[in-house]
Amino acid sequence: MNLLNNLVGRQVGKFRDEQNLTQGDLADALQQRGWMISRSGVSKIESRLVHVYDYQICWLASVLDVPKDALYPKFDASKPVEEMILKYIHNEKLGLVLKPDSFDPALLTKKYF
């Protein structure tokens, strides 16, 4: 099973595409602002393979010229927080997994973006 390590990757890719930027273009813009990241690093963020720290979200929002909140998926406030977050992140190593009796296993295979 793939490890999903961030909530913002799909939105980063969406905003990058909307601005007709390549992953290399985004990496270059981030480097100009002080984040030493490669095109491959941007790819890993968009694929949700790496964790993105809060301060990095600030960089991404600034370069993409979007509010930080726009980088996060929309959550259904009527559902448990754990269920909503773990729809997007799954990492057994960090303990980010739903208990088998507390969720629909299909949640981990569906694409929500």
Beta strands, then each sheet from edge to edge (+ up, - down):
end
